[in-house]
Amino acid sequence: MKVALKPTAPIRGEELFEQLRTELLKALPSCQFTFEAGDIVSRL
């Protein structure tokens, strides 16, 4: 999934990743999550 945040987003970077990871693991405990840059070279 590719997501773009608005410049005014209240939470960004590592703080956002940790909050998302916590909530996603609660909802989907058997899954793993990573957050990577969405550069054009690695986009599928």
N, C-alpha and C positions, 0 to 999 in steps of 0.2 A: 504494500500500500504506500503510495506517495502522498505526503501531506505538506502543504505550504501554510505557514503561519502569517497572519497579518503582523505588520510592524508594531502594532499596539497590543499584541498578545501579552497578558499579564505574567505568564510564566514561559520561560524559554530555556534552551540548552539542557544541561545536566539535571537541573531541578525538574524540568518537564519530563525528561526521560525516566527519572526515578518515580515520579508520580504515576506516569502511565504504566510502567513496569509493575508497580504495586497493584494497581487496579486491574490490569489485564491478567495478572497471575491469580487474583481472586476469582475472576470470571472464567478463566481458562487454565486451570492448574497444571494440566499436562502439556502445556505449550511452552516454547522458549521464544523470547523476543530480543531483537537487536535493533539498533538505531544507527543507520549509516547515511552518509552524505548521498544525495540524489544527483550525482553528476551524470552527464550525458553518456559517458563511456560505459558505465555499469547499468544503465537503465535498459530494461527489457521491453 
